[in-house]
Amino acid sequence: MSDKQQAAAAQDKKKKAAVPVCPYRLDPVELQFYNNTSKPESFEIVDELDKRNFYRQAANMHKEVRKFARTVIKPGASLLQVAIDVEAKIAQVCGNKNQATCILGQKSANQPYYCGQAFPLGLSVNECAAHYAPLPNDDHIVHENDLIKVDFGIHCNGYLVDSAFSLNWNPELDPIVQASKEATNEAIKLAGPDVLLSDLGDRIEEIICSYEYKGKNLNPVRNLAGHMVDRYRVHSGKSIPLHRDDKCKDRMEVGEVYACETFASSGRGKISDFQPTSHYMIAPEAASFSKSMIQGTDQTRALFDVLKKNFHTLAWSPRWITSLGVERYQMQLDSLVKNGYVHDYPKCIDKAGCYVSQFEHTFMIGEWGKEVFTRGDDY
């Protein structure tokens, strides 16, 4: 064995040793074998078992929550109240007595590790493609002509699933919804070891552009992308483009976990950032900082300490801060953003008056095939 191979083997052994033992063994929901082959007789998954079982449990929780979400998201409902109700359901499903705050959950005899909400519940309406969680002053009432993207994540011991779906009540919007649903599913079928991520983008663009709305072809949102996920990190490493990108030379590798999300738009297929901001995250380089290292007032350092202890590397909404006992925080939060300790993620808007749909699944690349953790009866 060469020095390079020995180093790779040592690194792989180190990674496997770092995965905690999962006390549960859950059955997979969907396995996709390469070359469209059927499941071999006596086949048994032996790779990444503990990690897979954490993902499977998180996915089961996700499916339970989204089943509930479909009962409360309907014309006439307050978008803010929907967010409050669905996030309360996430907390309940994760075993948290209070609203889920990402890292801090409660352990119990039935659940000997932390589970929680991995990022704010996205309820992005119509031309808003992503990154909008209702804020306390939101007065939107769901309309029968709305197209709503429901995007949330749940983690078990830090292993998080990120999955999204679209809801509409006007049949005229069905092609837009179906475009992103098909594009996501077909991209996952194409995924595998050594596959160019740009090839997935090419296929996604081809499918979405084949759909029409009111006589015009749809567009993928070209400046959004799918992404890898890692423990306690919703965006990690490589990205899945939503269009042909010849500059992207990255290839998929065994053991990687991806959230494949696609967006189909009746507008330009290009989003811009708009205020207000409802998603924030501590900057990766600041996650290891102590509050004494933070520039600013004592109140600014105190806020950073609260955010780090409760959310660490996961995203959060300002609406959650008051539940942590912090009342006035905006000036201090703005200071943290300005100095680069916290990243803000404004809502993503396409052309005014257009519609954008989204579907997303989390899956793992194996040597034998893929496991789609978040597959359910609904999508």
C-alpha positions as CSV (number, residue, x, y, z in Angstrom):
1,M,0.0,0.0,0.0
2,S,1.4,3.4,-1.0
3,D,1.9,6.3,1.5
4,K,-1.1,8.0,-0.1
5,Q,-3.3,5.0,0.3
6,Q,-2.2,4.5,3.9
7,A,-3.0,8.1,4.7
8,A,-6.4,7.8,3.1
9,A,-7.1,4.6,5.0
10,A,-6.1,6.2,8.3
11,Q,-8.3,9.2,7.6
12,D,-11.3,6.9,6.8
13,K,-10.7,5.0,10.0
14,K,-10.6,8.3,12.0
15,K,-13.9,9.4,10.4
16,K,-15.6,6.1,11.2
17,A,-14.4,6.2,14.8
18,A,-15.8,9.7,15.2
19,V,-19.4,8.5,14.5
20,P,-21.3,7.8,17.7
21,V,-23.2,4.6,18.1
22,C,-26.9,4.8,17.3
23,P,-28.9,2.7,19.8
24,Y,-31.6,2.1,17.2
25,R,-31.7,0.0,14.0
26,L,-34.3,1.3,11.5
27,D,-35.3,-0.1,8.1
28,P,-34.4,2.0,5.0
29,V,-37.4,3.4,3.1
30,E,-35.9,3.7,-0.4
31,L,-32.8,2.2,-1.9
32,Q,-31.7,2.9,-5.4
33,F,-29.2,0.4,-6.9
34,Y,-26.9,1.5,-9.6
35,N,-27.6,0.5,-13.2
36,N,-31.3,0.3,-12.4
37,T,-30.8,-3.2,-10.9
38,S,-33.2,-4.7,-8.4
39,K,-32.2,-5.4,-4.8
40,P,-29.9,-8.5,-4.8
41,E,-31.0,-11.5,-2.7
42,S,-29.6,-11.5,0.8
43,F,-28.4,-7.9,0.4
44,E,-27.6,-6.2,3.6
45,I,-26.3,-2.7,4.2
46,V,-23.1,-2.7,6.2
47,D,-21.5,0.7,5.5
48,E,-22.1,3.7,7.7
49,L,-24.8,1.9,9.7
50,D,-24.8,4.2,12.8
51,K,-24.8,7.3,10.7
52,R,-27.6,6.0,8.5
53,N,-29.8,5.2,11.5
54,F,-29.4,8.7,12.8
55,Y,-30.5,10.0,9.4
56,R,-33.4,7.5,9.2
57,Q,-34.7,8.6,12.6
58,A,-34.5,12.3,11.7
59,A,-36.3,11.5,8.4
60,N,-39.1,9.6,10.2
61,M,-39.6,12.7,12.4
62,H,-39.6,14.9,9.3
63,K,-42.3,12.8,7.7
64,E,-44.5,13.0,10.8
65,V,-44.1,16.8,11.0
66,R,-44.9,17.4,7.3
67,K,-48.0,15.2,7.5
68,F,-49.2,17.6,10.3
69,A,-48.1,20.6,8.3
70,R,-50.4,19.7,5.4
71,T,-53.4,19.9,7.8
72,V,-52.7,23.5,8.9
73,I,-51.3,25.1,5.7
74,K,-54.5,26.0,3.8
75,P,-56.3,29.0,2.4
76,G,-57.4,31.3,5.1
77,A,-54.6,30.3,7.5
78,S,-52.3,32.9,9.1
79,L,-48.7,32.2,7.8
80,L,-47.3,33.2,11.2
81,Q,-49.6,30.9,13.1
82,V,-48.7,28.1,10.7
83,A,-45.0,28.6,11.5
84,I,-45.7,28.6,15.3
85,D,-47.9,25.5,15.1
86,V,-45.5,23.5,12.9
87,E,-42.4,24.4,14.9
88,A,-44.3,23.4,18.1
89,K,-44.9,20.0,16.3
90,I,-41.2,19.7,15.5
91,A,-40.4,20.3,19.2
92,Q,-42.9,17.7,20.3
93,V,-41.7,15.1,17.8
94,C,-38.1,15.7,18.8
95,G,-38.9,15.3,22.5
96,N,-38.3,18.9,23.4
97,K,-40.4,20.4,26.1
98,N,-39.9,23.9,24.6
99,Q,-39.7,25.1,21.1
100,A,-36.8,23.4,19.3
101,T,-33.6,25.4,19.5
102,C,-31.4,23.3,17.3
103,I,-28.6,22.1,19.6
104,L,-30.3,22.1,23.0
105,G,-32.9,19.4,23.3
106,Q,-33.8,17.1,26.1
107,K,-32.4,13.6,26.6
108,S,-34.7,10.9,28.0
109,A,-34.7,7.1,28.5
110,N,-36.3,6.8,25.1
111,Q,-34.0,9.2,23.4
112,P,-30.5,9.2,24.8
113,Y,-29.2,12.0,22.5
114,Y,-30.2,15.4,21.3
115,C,-32.7,15.9,18.5
116,G,-34.0,19.2,17.3
117,Q,-34.9,21.7,14.5
118,A,-31.9,22.2,12.2
119,F,-33.0,25.6,10.8
120,P,-36.0,27.9,10.7
121,L,-39.2,26.6,9.0
122,G,-39.2,28.1,5.5
123,L,-42.7,29.2,4.3
124,S,-41.7,31.0,1.1
125,V,-44.7,32.3,-0.9
126,N,-45.0,32.7,-4.7
127,E,-42.0,34.6,-6.1
128,C,-40.1,34.1,-2.9
129,A,-38.0,31.0,-3.6
130,A,-36.4,30.4,-0.2
131,H,-35.1,31.7,3.2
132,Y,-38.3,33.2,4.5
133,A,-39.6,32.2,8.0
134,P,-42.5,34.3,9.2
135,L,-41.5,37.1,11.6
136,P,-43.7,38.4,14.4
137,N,-45.1,41.2,12.3
138,D,-46.1,38.9,9.4
139,D,-49.7,39.4,8.4
140,H,-49.9,37.1,5.3
141,I,-53.1,35.0,5.0
142,V,-52.7,32.0,2.8
143,H,-54.6,32.5,-0.5
144,E,-56.0,29.8,-2.8
145,N,-53.7,31.2,-5.6
146,D,-50.6,30.9,-3.5
147,L,-47.7,28.5,-4.1
148,I,-45.9,27.8,-0.8
149,K,-42.6,26.1,-0.3
150,V,-42.4,24.2,3.0
151,D,-38.7,23.7,3.8
152,F,-37.4,22.5,7.2
153,G,-34.7,20.2,8.7
154,I,-34.5,17.9,11.7
155,H,-31.4,16.5,13.2
156,C,-30.7,13.5,15.4
157,N,-27.4,13.8,17.2
158,G,-26.4,16.4,14.6
159,Y,-27.1,14.2,11.6
160,L,-29.7,16.3,9.8
161,V,-32.1,15.8,7.0
162,D,-33.1,18.8,4.8
163,S,-36.3,18.2,2.8
164,A,-38.9,20.5,1.2
165,F,-42.1,20.3,-0.8
166,S,-44.5,22.7,-2.5
167,L,-48.2,23.2,-1.8
168,N,-50.8,24.8,-4.2
169,W,-54.6,24.9,-4.5
170,N,-55.0,26.3,-8.0
171,P,-54.6,23.5,-10.6
172,E,-53.1,26.0,-13.1
173,L,-50.0,25.9,-10.9
174,D,-49.6,22.1,-11.1
175,P,-47.0,22.2,-13.9
176,I,-44.7,24.5,-11.9
177,V,-44.9,22.1,-8.9
178,Q,-44.5,19.0,-11.0
179,A,-41.4,20.4,-12.7
180,S,-39.3,20.7,-9.5
181,K,-40.6,17.4,-8.2
182,E,-39.6,15.5,-11.3
183,A,-36.3,17.4,-11.6
184,T,-35.3,16.5,-8.0
185,N,-36.3,12.8,-8.4
186,E,-34.4,12.4,-11.7
187,A,-31.3,14.1,-10.4
188,I,-31.1,11.7,-7.5
189,K,-31.5,8.7,-9.9
190,L,-28.5,10.0,-11.9
191,A,-26.3,10.5,-8.7
192,G,-23.5,8.1,-7.9
193,P,-19.7,7.8,-7.3
194,D,-17.6,9.8,-9.7
195,V,-20.6,11.4,-11.3
196,L,-20.0,15.0,-12.3
197,L,-22.3,17.4,-10.3
198,S,-22.6,19.4,-13.5
199,D,-24.3,16.4,-15.2
200,L,-27.0,16.6,-12.5
201,G,-27.4,20.3,-13.2
202,D,-27.7,19.6,-16.9
203,R,-30.5,17.1,-16.3
204,I,-32.3,19.4,-13.8
205,E,-32.3,22.3,-16.3
206,E,-33.5,20.0,-19.2
207,I,-36.4,18.8,-17.2
208,I,-37.6,22.1,-15.7
209,C,-37.3,23.9,-19.1
210,S,-39.5,21.2,-20.7
211,Y,-42.5,22.4,-18.6
212,E,-44.6,25.4,-19.5
213,Y,-46.8,27.8,-17.7
214,K,-49.2,30.0,-19.7
215,G,-47.4,29.1,-22.9
216,K,-43.9,30.0,-21.7
217,N,-41.1,27.5,-20.7
218,L,-40.2,27.4,-17.0
219,N,-36.6,28.2,-15.8
220,P,-34.5,26.6,-13.0
221,V,-33.4,29.2,-10.5
222,R,-29.8,29.2,-11.7
223,N,-28.2,31.0,-8.7
224,L,-29.6,28.5,-6.1
225,A,-28.2,25.0,-5.7
226,G,-28.4,21.7,-3.8
227,H,-25.7,21.0,-1.3
228,M,-23.9,18.5,0.8
229,V,-24.8,18.2,4.5
230,D,-22.6,17.2,7.4
231,R,-23.0,16.8,11.1
232,Y,-24.5,20.0,12.5
233,R,-23.9,21.7,9.1
234,V,-26.8,22.2,6.7
235,H,-24.5,23.5,3.9
236,S,-21.2,21.7,3.7
237,G,-18.7,21.2,0.8
238,K,-19.9,20.6,-2.7
239,S,-23.0,22.0,-4.4
240,I,-25.4,20.6,-7.0
241,P,-26.0,23.3,-9.7
242,L,-29.5,23.7,-11.2
243,H,-28.1,24.2,-14.7
244,R,-25.3,23.1,-16.9
245,D,-22.1,24.5,-15.3
246,D,-19.0,23.5,-17.2
247,K,-16.9,25.3,-14.6
248,C,-18.0,22.8,-12.0
249,K,-15.6,19.9,-12.0
250,D,-16.6,18.3,-8.7
251,R,-17.6,14.7,-8.6
252,M,-19.7,12.7,-6.1
253,E,-17.9,10.3,-3.7
254,V,-19.0,7.3,-1.7
255,G,-20.2,8.3,1.8
256,E,-21.2,11.8,0.9
257,V,-24.7,13.0,1.9
258,Y,-26.5,15.5,-0.2
259,A,-29.7,17.6,-0.1
260,C,-30.8,17.7,-3.7
261,E,-33.2,20.7,-4.0
262,T,-34.5,22.1,-7.3
263,F,-36.5,25.3,-8.0
264,A,-38.7,25.8,-11.0
265,S,-39.7,29.4,-11.8
266,S,-42.2,31.1,-14.1
267,G,-40.0,34.2,-13.8
268,R,-36.4,34.9,-14.7
269,G,-34.9,32.0,-12.9
270,K,-32.6,34.3,-10.9
271,I,-33.2,35.4,-7.4
272,S,-32.1,38.6,-5.5
273,D,-31.8,39.2,-1.8
274,F,-34.5,41.2,-0.1
275,Q,-35.2,42.3,3.5
276,P,-36.4,41.4,6.1
277,T,-34.0,38.7,7.1
278,S,-35.4,35.7,8.9
279,H,-32.4,33.3,8.7
280,Y,-29.1,33.8,10.5
281,M,-26.1,31.6,11.3
282,I,-22.9,32.0,13.3
283,A,-20.0,32.3,10.8
284,P,-18.1,29.0,10.7
285,E,-14.8,30.7,11.6
286,A,-16.5,32.3,14.6
287,A,-18.1,29.1,16.0
288,S,-15.0,28.4,18.1
289,F,-14.7,32.0,19.5
290,S,-15.3,32.8,23.1
291,K,-17.4,35.8,23.9
292,S,-14.2,37.6,25.1
293,M,-12.9,37.5,21.5
294,I,-16.0,39.4,20.1
295,Q,-15.6,43.1,19.4
296,G,-18.4,45.3,20.6
297,T,-20.4,46.1,23.7
298,D,-21.0,43.8,26.7
299,Q,-24.5,43.3,25.4
300,T,-23.2,42.3,22.0
301,R,-20.8,39.7,23.5
302,A,-23.6,38.4,25.7
303,L,-25.9,37.9,22.7
304,F,-23.1,36.1,20.8
305,D,-22.7,33.8,23.8
306,V,-26.4,33.0,23.9
307,L,-26.5,32.3,20.1
308,K,-23.5,30.1,20.2
309,K,-24.7,28.0,23.1
310,N,-28.1,27.5,21.6
311,F,-27.5,27.2,17.9
312,H,-23.7,26.8,17.3
313,T,-23.3,26.0,13.6
314,L,-27.0,25.7,12.7
315,A,-29.3,28.5,11.4
316,W,-31.9,30.3,13.5
317,S,-34.7,32.8,13.3
318,P,-34.9,36.1,15.3
319,R,-38.3,34.9,16.4
320,W,-36.5,32.3,18.5
321,I,-34.3,34.8,20.4
322,T,-37.0,36.1,22.7
323,S,-37.8,32.6,23.8
324,L,-34.2,32.5,25.1
325,G,-34.8,35.4,27.5
326,V,-33.3,38.1,25.3
327,E,-35.8,41.0,24.7
328,R,-33.9,43.8,22.9
329,Y,-31.3,42.4,20.5
330,Q,-31.5,44.0,17.0
331,M,-28.7,46.6,17.5
332,Q,-26.4,43.9,18.9
333,L,-27.3,41.4,16.1
334,D,-26.6,44.0,13.5
335,S,-23.2,44.6,15.0
336,L,-22.4,40.8,14.9
337,V,-23.4,40.7,11.3
338,K,-21.4,43.8,10.4
339,N,-18.3,42.4,12.0
340,G,-18.6,39.0,10.3
341,Y,-19.4,36.9,13.4
342,V,-22.9,36.1,12.2
343,H,-24.0,35.6,8.6
344,D,-27.5,36.8,7.5
345,Y,-29.5,35.1,4.8
346,P,-32.1,37.5,3.4
347,K,-35.2,36.1,1.6
348,C,-34.6,35.1,-2.1
349,I,-37.0,36.7,-4.5
350,D,-37.5,36.1,-8.3
351,K,-39.5,38.4,-10.6
352,A,-42.5,40.1,-8.9
353,G,-45.7,38.2,-9.6
354,C,-44.1,35.0,-10.7
355,Y,-44.3,31.6,-9.1
356,V,-41.4,29.4,-7.8
357,S,-41.7,25.7,-6.7
358,Q,-39.3,23.6,-4.7
359,F,-38.8,19.9,-3.9
360,E,-35.8,18.5,-1.9
361,H,-34.6,15.2,-0.6
362,T,-31.6,14.1,1.5
363,F,-29.7,11.0,0.4
364,M,-26.4,9.2,0.8
365,I,-24.0,7.8,-1.8
366,G,-23.0,4.2,-1.2
367,E,-20.8,1.9,-3.2
368,W,-23.8,-0.2,-4.1
369,G,-26.4,2.5,-4.6
370,K,-28.2,5.4,-2.9
371,E,-30.4,5.6,0.2
372,V,-33.0,8.3,0.0
373,F,-33.7,9.0,3.6
374,T,-36.6,11.5,3.3
375,R,-38.7,9.6,0.8
376,G,-42.3,9.2,1.9
377,D,-45.8,8.4,0.7
378,D,-46.3,12.1,0.0
379,Y,-43.3,12.8,-2.2
